[in-house]
Amino acid sequence: MAQKSLKDLINEEYIKCAKDPVYFMKKYCWIQHPTRGRVQFNLYPFQEGTLRLLQKHGHQPIVLLGGGTTRIGDPSGKDKTRTILNEVVIEKNMEELEKQHNIQ
């Protein structure tokens, strides 16, 4: 059996996330807590149920793009991975996300 390429693995994961918003939220959503740093976003059971119910009835999750966090960086100053970005970089990043998610 041939080993899958990285592109195939990423595509499979993307499709899995698109089909199951609860899976996506549990695996990829994080919150920047002011004192504890980056923490995983946990859904309450009623939130999972609501997401699944909305999806069952044809609703689709949306991607919100903004630049607030990238304009201020990490307010605590502890995390160098969240540096302040300039307007040109923020706009380029948003355009790339729009292309990746086919956002018009």
TIMI-2910 file (N, C-alpha, C, CB; in pm, 1 decimal, decimal comma, always signed):
<rs>
+----------+----------+----------+----------+----------+----------+----------+----------+----------+----------+----------+----------+------+
!      n_x !      n_y !      n_z !     ca_x !     ca_y !     ca_z !      c_x !      c_y !      c_z !     cb_x !     cb_y !     cb_z ! resn !
+----------+----------+----------+----------+----------+----------+----------+----------+----------+----------+----------+----------+------+
!    +83,5 !   -117,9 !     +0,0 !     +0,0 !     +0,0 !     +0,0 !    +88,4 !   +124,8 !     +0,0 !    -95,2 !     -0,5 !   +121,4 !  Met !
!    +61,8 !   +216,5 !    -93,2 !   +142,4 !   +337,6 !   -105,5 !   +112,6 !   +433,3 !     +8,9 !   +116,6 !   +406,1 !   -240,2 !  Ala !
!   +217,5 !   +497,6 !    +54,8 !   +201,6 !   +595,8 !   +162,1 !   +138,6 !   +722,9 !   +104,6 !   +339,2 !   +627,6 !   +229,9 !  Gln !
!    +47,1 !   +782,0 !   +179,0 !    -21,1 !   +904,0 !   +134,4 !    +74,0 !  +1022,1 !   +142,2 !   -147,5 !   +931,1 !   +219,3 !  Lys !
!    +58,1 !  +1112,1 !    +46,7 !   +139,6 !  +1233,0 !    +47,6 !    +87,6 !  +1328,7 !   +154,4 !   +139,2 !  +1301,0 !    -91,7 !  Ser !
!   +170,7 !  +1424,1 !   +190,8 !   +131,0 !  +1525,0 !   +288,7 !     +9,8 !  +1602,0 !   +236,9 !   +248,3 !  +1621,8 !   +318,8 !  Leu !
!     +9,3 !  +1632,0 !   +108,0 !   -103,0 !  +1704,0 !    +48,8 !   -232,5 !  +1624,3 !    +65,0 !    -76,1 !  +1732,6 !   -100,0 !  Lys !
!   -226,9 !  +1492,0 !    +42,6 !   -345,9 !  +1407,8 !    +59,0 !   -392,8 !  +1405,2 !   +203,9 !   -317,2 !  +1265,3 !    +11,1 !  Asp !
!   -298,2 !  +1395,6 !   +297,2 !   -333,4 !  +1393,6 !   +439,1 !   -398,5 !  +1524,6 !   +482,2 !   -209,4 !  +1366,5 !   +524,0 !  Leu !
!   -343,1 !  +1635,9 !   +435,1 !   -399,6 !  +1767,3 !   +468,6 !   -538,4 !  +1780,8 !   +408,2 !   -307,7 !  +1881,8 !   +418,5 !  Ile !
!   -554,8 !  +1736,2 !   +283,7 !   -684,8 !  +1743,5 !   +217,8 !   -789,2 !  +1660,1 !   +292,5 !   -673,3 !  +1696,2 !    +72,4 !  Asn !
!   -751,9 !  +1540,3 !   +335,9 !   -843,7 !  +1455,3 !   +413,0 !   -883,9 !  +1522,8 !   +543,8 !   -778,9 !  +1318,7 !   +442,2 !  Glu !
!   -788,0 !  +1584,0 !   +611,1 !   -816,5 !  +1652,7 !   +737,6 !   -907,8 !  +1772,4 !   +713,4 !   -685,4 !  +1698,5 !   +805,9 !  Glu !
!   -882,7 !  +1845,5 !   +606,6 !   -965,9 !  +1960,8 !   +571,9 !  -1109,9 !  +1916,6 !   +548,3 !   -910,6 !  +2032,6 !   +446,8 !  Tyr !
!  -1127,8 !  +1808,2 !   +473,3 !  -1262,1 !  +1756,7 !   +445,0 !  -1329,8 !  +1710,8 !   +573,7 !  -1255,5 !  +1640,4 !   +343,7 !  Ile !
!  -1254,5 !  +1642,5 !   +659,4 !  -1310,0 !  +1596,4 !   +787,0 !  -1356,6 !  +1715,7 !   +871,0 !  -1205,0 !  +1513,1 !   +865,1 !  Lys !
!  -1277,4 !  +1821,6 !   +875,2 !  -1313,4 !  +1941,1 !   +951,5 !  -1436,0 !  +2009,7 !   +890,7 !  -1194,8 !  +2039,2 !   +956,7 !  Cys !
!  -1442,5 !  +2012,9 !   +756,4 !  -1555,7 !  +2076,8 !   +689,5 !  -1685,4 !  +2001,2 !   +714,8 !  -1529,8 !  +2086,8 !   +539,6 !  Ala !
!  -1676,1 !  +1869,8 !   +727,0 !  -1795,3 !  +1787,6 !   +747,8 !  -1839,2 !  +1783,2 !   +894,1 !  -1769,9 !  +1646,9 !   +698,5 !  Lys !
!  -1746,1 !  +1806,4 !   +985,3 !  -1777,3 !  +1792,7 !  +1127,2 !  -1723,6 !  +1911,6 !  +1206,6 !  -1719,4 !  +1661,7 !  +1182,3 !  Asp !
!  -1806,8 !  +2015,1 !  +1224,2 !  -1758,8 !  +2134,5 !  +1295,1 !  -1719,6 !  +2106,8 !  +1440,5 !  -1865,2 !  +2241,7 !  +1291,7 !  Pro !
!  -1780,3 !  +2008,1 !  +1503,2 !  -1743,1 !  +1974,2 !  +1641,9 !  -1599,9 !  +1920,4 !  +1644,6 !  -1842,4 !  +1868,8 !  +1702,6 !  Val !
!  -1567,0 !  +1832,9 !  +1551,2 !  -1430,0 !  +1780,1 !  +1541,3 !  -1331,4 !  +1895,7 !  +1521,9 !  -1418,1 !  +1677,9 !  +1423,5 !  Tyr !
!  -1366,1 !  +1987,0 !  +1429,4 !  -1279,2 !  +2101,5 !  +1403,1 !  -1258,2 !  +2184,9 !  +1529,4 !  -1338,2 !  +2188,7 !  +1291,7 !  Phe !
!  -1366,4 !  +2216,8 !  +1598,1 !  -1357,3 !  +2300,5 !  +1718,7 !  -1270,7 !  +2233,8 !  +1825,3 !  -1497,8 !  +2328,9 !  +1775,3 !  Met !
!  -1290,7 !  +2102,8 !  +1844,8 !  -1215,0 !  +2032,2 !  +1948,7 !  -1066,6 !  +2021,1 !  +1914,6 !  -1272,9 !  +1893,3 !  +1969,9 !  Lys !
!  -1035,6 !  +2007,9 !  +1786,9 !   -897,2 !  +1985,2 !  +1748,8 !   -818,6 !  +2113,1 !  +1721,4 !   -893,1 !  +1898,5 !  +1628,5 !  Lys !
!   -883,7 !  +2215,1 !  +1666,4 !   -809,1 !  +2330,4 !  +1617,1 !   -839,5 !  +2464,0 !  +1684,0 !   -833,7 !  +2344,0 !  +1474,5 !  Tyr !
!   -941,7 !  +2473,3 !  +1764,5 !   -975,7 !  +2603,3 !  +1823,7 !   -909,5 !  +2620,3 !  +1959,6 !  -1127,9 !  +2618,3 !  +1837,2 !  Cys !
!   -841,8 !  +2730,7 !  +1974,1 !   -771,6 !  +2764,6 !  +2097,3 !   -809,3 !  +2905,6 !  +2137,4 !   -618,0 !  +2751,1 !  +2080,5 !  Trp !
!   -795,7 !  +2934,0 !  +2265,4 !   -825,1 !  +3066,6 !  +2318,4 !   -697,7 !  +3119,4 !  +2383,0 !   -944,3 !  +3063,0 !  +2421,1 !  Ile !
!   -670,4 !  +3245,4 !  +2361,0 !   -554,5 !  +3307,0 !  +2425,8 !   -600,3 !  +3364,3 !  +2559,1 !   -490,1 !  +3418,2 !  +2335,4 !  Gln !
!   -569,4 !  +3293,2 !  +2667,0 !   -606,6 !  +3336,5 !  +2801,2 !   -501,4 !  +3435,3 !  +2851,7 !   -620,1 !  +3214,5 !  +2898,1 !  His !
!   -542,9 !  +3542,6 !  +2918,3 !   -446,0 !  +3645,2 !  +2959,3 !   -338,5 !  +3597,3 !  +3055,8 !   -518,3 !  +3758,3 !  +3021,8 !  Pro !
!   -367,4 !  +3499,3 !  +3139,2 !   -266,1 !  +3454,1 !  +3235,4 !   -218,0 !  +3311,9 !  +3209,9 !   -321,0 !  +3463,3 !  +3375,1 !  Thr !
!   -300,8 !  +3227,6 !  +3150,8 !   -261,6 !  +3088,3 !  +3127,7 !   -207,3 !  +3063,7 !  +2987,8 !   -378,9 !  +2997,7 !  +3151,7 !  Arg !
!   -204,9 !  +3165,9 !  +2903,5 !   -155,1 !  +3148,4 !  +2767,1 !   -259,2 !  +3081,8 !  +2678,8 !    -26,7 !  +3066,1 !  +2767,4 !  Gly !
!   -211,4 !  +3007,9 !  +2581,0 !   -300,3 !  +2943,3 !  +2483,9 !   -361,1 !  +2817,5 !  +2545,5 !   -223,5 !  +2908,2 !  +2353,0 !  Arg !
!   -493,7 !  +2812,3 !  +2550,6 !   -563,5 !  +2696,1 !  +2606,6 !   -664,5 !  +2644,3 !  +2504,2 !   -634,7 !  +2732,8 !  +2741,2 !  Val !
!   -682,4 !  +2513,5 !  +2506,2 !   -775,1 !  +2453,8 !  +2410,8 !   -919,3 !  +2493,6 !  +2442,6 !   -760,9 !  +2301,0 !  +2411,0 !  Gln !
!   -994,8 !  +2520,6 !  +2337,5 !  -1135,2 !  +2556,5 !  +2350,0 !  -1215,6 !  +2429,2 !  +2369,0 !  -1184,8 !  +2636,1 !  +2226,0 !  Phe !
!  -1288,7 !  +2420,5 !  +2478,2 !  -1371,0 !  +2302,8 !  +2505,1 !  -1518,3 !  +2338,4 !  +2491,0 !  -1342,1 !  +2246,6 !  +2646,0 !  Asn !
!  -1589,8 !  +2253,8 !  +2419,4 !  -1733,4 !  +2274,3 !  +2401,4 !  -1810,1 !  +2206,0 !  +2513,3 !  -1779,7 !  +2221,3 !  +2264,3 !  Leu !
!  -1915,3 !  +2269,9 !  +2559,7 !  -2009,0 !  +2203,8 !  +2649,4 !  -2096,2 !  +2111,2 !  +2564,9 !  -2096,1 !  +2308,1 !  +2729,1 !  Tyr !
!  -2151,2 !  +2006,5 !  +2624,0 !  -2235,7 !  +1914,5 !  +2546,3 !  -2348,5 !  +1985,0 !  +2470,6 !  -2295,2 !  +1810,4 !  +2638,4 !  Pro !
!  -2410,9 !  +2086,5 !  +2531,3 !  -2519,0 !  +2155,2 !  +2459,9 !  -2465,6 !  +2230,6 !  +2338,3 !  -2592,0 !  +2252,3 !  +2553,9 !  Phe !
!  -2341,2 !  +2278,6 !  +2343,6 !  -2282,7 !  +2347,2 !  +2228,8 !  -2255,2 !  +2248,2 !  +2115,1 !  -2152,7 !  +2419,2 !  +2269,8 !  Gln !
!  -2203,9 !  +2130,1 !  +2151,5 !  -2183,8 !  +2026,1 !  +2051,0 !  -2316,2 !  +1990,4 !  +1984,6 !  -2120,2 !  +1901,2 !  +2114,2 !  Glu !
!  -2419,2 !  +1971,8 !  +2065,8 !  -2550,7 !  +1937,1 !  +2013,8 !  -2605,9 !  +2045,4 !  +1922,0 !  -2647,0 !  +1912,4 !  +2128,0 !  Gly !
!  -2585,5 !  +2170,3 !  +1961,1 !  -2633,0 !  +2282,2 !  +1879,9 !  -2561,4 !  +2285,5 !  +1745,1 !  -2612,4 !  +2415,1 !  +1954,4 !  Thr !
!  -2428,9 !  +2267,7 !  +1745,6 !  -2354,0 !  +2266,5 !  +1620,4 !  -2401,3 !  +2154,0 !  +1528,7 !  -2204,4 !  +2252,1 !  +1648,4 !  Leu !
!  -2419,4 !  +2035,4 !  +1586,4 !  -2463,9 !  +1920,8 !  +1506,2 !  -2605,7 !  +1943,5 !  +1452,5 !  -2459,0 !  +1791,1 !  +1590,2 !  Arg !
!  -2693,9 !  +2001,0 !  +1534,1 !  -2831,1 !  +2027,7 !  +1491,8 !  -2834,4 !  +2130,8 !  +1378,8 !  -2915,1 !  +2076,7 !  +1610,8 !  Leu !
!  -2756,6 !  +2236,5 !  +1393,0 !  -2749,6 !  +2338,0 !  +1287,4 !  -2698,5 !  +2276,3 !  +1157,1 !  -2658,2 !  +2455,1 !  +1330,5 !  Leu !
!  -2594,7 !  +2194,6 !  +1168,5 !  -2539,7 !  +2130,3 !  +1049,4 !  -2641,6 !  +2035,6 !   +985,9 !  -2411,3 !  +2053,8 !  +1084,7 !  Gln !
!  -2711,9 !  +1960,7 !  +1067,0 !  -2812,3 !  +1865,3 !  +1018,7 !  -2919,6 !  +1935,8 !   +935,7 !  -2877,1 !  +1791,3 !  +1136,9 !  Lys !
!  -2951,9 !  +2058,9 !   +972,3 !  -3056,5 !  +2134,0 !   +904,1 !  -3001,4 !  +2228,1 !   +796,4 !  -3136,0 !  +2213,3 !  +1005,1 !  His !
!  -2878,4 !  +2199,4 !   +752,0 !  -2823,8 !  +2269,4 !   +636,2 !  -2744,9 !  +2395,9 !   +661,7 !  -2931,1 !  +2302,1 !   +548,5 !  Gly !
!  -2726,8 !  +2432,5 !   +786,9 !  -2647,7 !  +2552,3 !   +816,7 !  -2499,9 !  +2517,4 !   +807,1 !  -2682,2 !  +2609,0 !   +958,0 !  His !
!  -2421,7 !  +2613,4 !   +763,3 !  -2278,7 !  +2591,3 !   +750,3 !  -2203,4 !  +2688,9 !   +838,5 !  -2234,2 !  +2605,2 !   +604,2 !  Gln !
!  -2095,2 !  +2640,9 !   +901,8 !  -2013,1 !  +2732,7 !   +981,4 !  -1949,2 !  +2837,1 !   +890,4 !  -1904,0 !  +2655,3 !  +1060,1 !  Pro !
!  -1914,5 !  +2950,2 !   +946,4 !  -1848,8 !  +3054,9 !   +869,6 !  -1711,1 !  +3082,4 !   +928,2 !  -1933,9 !  +3183,7 !   +867,7 !  Ile !
!  -1627,3 !  +3141,4 !   +847,6 !  -1494,7 !  +3181,7 !   +892,0 !  -1496,8 !  +3333,1 !   +907,3 !  -1382,8 !  +3135,2 !   +791,4 !  Val !
!  -1464,8 !  +3380,5 !  +1026,7 !  -1455,0 !  +3524,4 !  +1049,9 !  -1308,3 !  +3563,7 !  +1043,5 !  -1518,1 !  +3564,9 !  +1187,2 !  Leu !
!  -1278,3 !  +3659,9 !   +959,7 !  -1141,2 !  +3705,7 !   +946,4 !  -1130,1 !  +3845,9 !  +1003,3 !  -1095,4 !  +3702,1 !   +799,0 !  Leu !
!  -1031,3 !  +3864,1 !  +1084,1 !  -1009,0 !  +3994,8 !  +1143,4 !   -861,3 !  +4012,8 !  +1171,1 !  -1091,2 !  +4011,9 !  +1272,3 !  Gly !
!   -826,4 !  +4125,5 !  +1217,0 !   -686,0 !  +4149,7 !  +1241,8 !   -657,7 !  +4206,6 !  +1378,3 !   -632,6 !  +4240,3 !  +1139,6 !  Gly !
!   -755,4 !  +4200,9 !  +1467,9 !   -738,6 !  +4262,5 !  +1598,8 !   -619,9 !  +4209,3 !  +1675,7 !   -861,5 !  +4243,4 !  +1679,4 !  Gly !
!   -610,9 !  +4079,3 !  +1689,4 !   -502,4 !  +4020,3 !  +1767,7 !   -367,9 !  +4045,5 !  +1702,6 !   -524,4 !  +3870,7 !  +1785,3 !  Thr !
!   -363,4 !  +4038,1 !  +1569,8 !   -235,2 !  +4059,0 !  +1501,5 !   -189,3 !  +4203,6 !  +1507,3 !   -245,4 !  +4015,2 !  +1357,2 !  Thr !
!   -279,3 !  +4293,6 !  +1539,9 !   -240,3 !  +4434,4 !  +1552,3 !   -183,7 !  +4467,3 !  +1690,6 !   -359,9 !  +4523,9 !  +1523,6 !  Arg !
!   -214,2 !  +4382,8 !  +1790,1 !   -164,1 !  +4411,6 !  +1925,2 !    -60,4 !  +4311,3 !  +1972,9 !   -278,6 !  +4414,7 !  +2022,9 !  Ile !
!    -48,9 !  +4195,4 !  +1904,8 !    +46,4 !  +4094,3 !  +1947,6 !     +1,9 !  +4030,3 !  +2078,2 !   +185,8 !  +4155,2 !  +1963,0 !  Gly !
!    +97,0 !  +3981,8 !  +2155,8 !    +67,3 !  +3920,7 !  +2284,6 !    +78,2 !  +4028,1 !  +2392,3 !   +163,7 !  +3801,0 !  +2314,4 !  Asp !
!    -37,1 !  +4067,5 !  +2451,0 !    -33,3 !  +4175,8 !  +2550,0 !    +55,2 !  +4146,8 !  +2670,8 !   -171,9 !  +4204,5 !  +2597,3 !  Pro !
!    +74,3 !  +4019,8 !  +2704,7 !   +156,2 !  +3987,1 !  +2821,9 !   +304,8 !  +4002,0 !  +2791,5 !   +126,8 !  +3844,5 !  +2869,6 !  Ser !
!   +339,9 !  +3998,4 !  +2662,2 !   +481,2 !  +4009,5 !  +2625,5 !   +558,5 !  +3879,9 !  +2642,5 !   +546,3 !  +4116,3 !  +2707,1 !  Gly !
!   +491,7 !  +3771,6 !  +2686,8 !   +560,2 !  +3645,2 !  +2711,1 !   +575,2 !  +3560,4 !  +2585,4 !   +486,4 !  +3567,0 !  +2815,7 !  Lys !
!   +487,0 !  +3578,7 !  +2488,4 !   +483,6 !  +3490,0 !  +2373,2 !   +532,6 !  +3562,0 !  +2248,1 !   +342,1 !  +3436,2 !  +2351,6 !  Asp !
!   +649,7 !  +3523,9 !  +2200,6 !   +707,8 !  +3587,9 !  +2081,8 !   +645,7 !  +3535,8 !  +1953,1 !   +858,4 !  +3565,8 !  +2078,4 !  Lys !
!   +562,2 !  +3429,9 !  +1958,5 !   +498,8 !  +3377,6 !  +1837,9 !   +381,2 !  +3463,7 !  +1796,0 !   +453,3 !  +3234,2 !  +1859,7 !  Thr !
!   +335,8 !  +3552,5 !  +1881,9 !   +222,8 !  +3640,5 !  +1849,2 !   +272,5 !  +3783,9 !  +1837,9 !   +110,1 !  +3629,9 !  +1956,7 !  Arg !
!   +355,2 !  +3804,9 !  +1738,9 !   +412,8 !  +3937,6 !  +1720,2 !   +311,9 !  +4030,1 !  +1652,7 !   +542,1 !  +3929,2 !  +1636,9 !  Thr !
!   +335,6 !  +4158,5 !  +1665,1 !   +251,1 !  +4257,7 !  +1600,6 !   +283,1 !  +4256,9 !  +1451,0 !   +272,7 !  +4400,2 !  +1663,0 !  Ile !
!   +178,7 !  +4252,8 !  +1367,8 !   +196,9 !  +4252,9 !  +1223,3 !   +152,3 !  +4386,8 !  +1165,7 !   +118,6 !  +4137,0 !  +1158,3 !  Leu !
!   +215,8 !  +4425,7 !  +1054,7 !   +173,5 !  +4550,9 !   +990,5 !    +53,2 !  +4524,8 !   +900,1 !   +290,2 !  +4613,5 !   +908,8 !  Asn !
!     -9,5 !  +4633,0 !   +854,6 !   -133,2 !  +4623,7 !   +775,4 !   -114,5 !  +4543,3 !   +647,4 !   -183,3 !  +4762,8 !   +740,7 !  Glu !
!     +0,5 !  +4556,3 !   +582,1 !    +25,4 !  +4485,1 !   +456,6 !    +27,2 !  +4334,1 !   +480,2 !   +158,9 !  +4530,9 !   +393,8 !  Val !
!    +94,4 !  +4290,1 !   +584,3 !   +102,5 !  +4148,0 !   +616,4 !    -34,6 !  +4094,0 !   +657,5 !   +205,1 !  +4123,9 !   +728,5 !  Val !
!   -108,1 !  +4169,7 !   +736,6 !   -241,6 !  +4127,6 !   +779,4 !   -332,3 !  +4109,3 !   +658,2 !   -302,6 !  +4230,5 !   +877,2 !  Ile !
!   -330,4 !  +4205,3 !   +566,7 !   -414,0 !  +4197,2 !   +446,3 !   -374,2 !  +4078,0 !   +360,3 !   -403,3 !  +4326,8 !   +364,4 !  Glu !
!   -244,2 !  +4053,0 !   +344,4 !   -196,5 !  +3938,0 !   +266,0 !   -241,9 !  +3807,5 !   +331,1 !    -41,4 !  +3940,7 !   +253,0 !  Lys !
!   -231,2 !  +3797,0 !   +462,1 !   -275,1 !  +3675,9 !   +533,3 !   -424,9 !  +3653,0 !   +513,8 !   -242,3 !  +3686,6 !   +684,2 !  Asn !
!   -503,1 !  +3759,4 !   +522,3 !   -647,6 !  +3746,0 !   +504,6 !   -681,2 !  +3703,4 !   +361,7 !   -718,4 !  +3878,4 !   +538,6 !  Met !
!   -609,4 !  +3756,3 !   +262,9 !   -633,1 !  +3716,3 !   +124,2 !   -601,4 !  +3568,3 !   +104,8 !   -548,5 !  +3801,9 !    +28,1 !  Glu !
!   -493,7 !  +3520,3 !   +165,8 !   -458,1 !  +3378,7 !   +155,4 !   -565,1 !  +3290,1 !   +219,2 !   -322,0 !  +3353,0 !   +221,5 !  Glu !
!   -616,1 !  +3331,3 !   +335,6 !   -722,8 !  +3254,6 !   +400,4 !   -848,7 !  +3253,5 !   +314,5 !   -754,2 !  +3312,6 !   +539,3 !  Leu !
!   -879,0 !  +3365,8 !   +252,3 !   -995,7 !  +3372,5 !   +164,8 !   -981,5 !  +3275,4 !    +47,8 !  -1015,6 !  +3515,8 !   +113,0 !  Glu !
!   -861,3 !  +3267,1 !     -9,9 !   -836,8 !  +3172,9 !   -119,9 !   -852,0 !  +3028,8 !    -71,7 !   -695,7 !  +3194,5 !   -179,5 !  Lys !
!   -793,6 !  +2998,6 !    +44,5 !   -798,5 !  +2862,1 !    +97,1 !   -939,8 !  +2816,0 !   +125,3 !   -716,5 !  +2852,0 !   +222,9 !  Gln !
!  -1025,2 !  +2908,6 !   +167,5 !  -1162,9 !  +2871,8 !   +206,1 !  -1266,0 !  +2911,4 !   +101,9 !  -1198,7 !  +2936,4 !   +338,3 !  His !
!  -1219,4 !  +2952,8 !    -16,1 !  -1309,0 !  +2992,5 !   -124,8 !  -1409,8 !  +3097,4 !    -79,1 !  -1382,4 !  +2870,5 !   -179,7 !  Asn !
!  -1362,9 !  +3197,5 !     -7,5 !  -1448,9 !  +3304,6 !    +43,2 !  -1451,0 !  +3415,3 !    -61,5 !  -1398,7 !  +3358,7 !   +182,8 !  Ile !
!  -1569,5 !  +3461,5 !    -93,7 !  -1585,6 !  +3567,3 !   -194,8 !  -1604,9 !  +3699,6 !   -125,9 !  -1704,7 !  +3538,2 !   -289,0 !  Gln !
+----------+----------+----------+----------+----------+----------+----------+----------+----------+----------+----------+----------+------+
</rs>
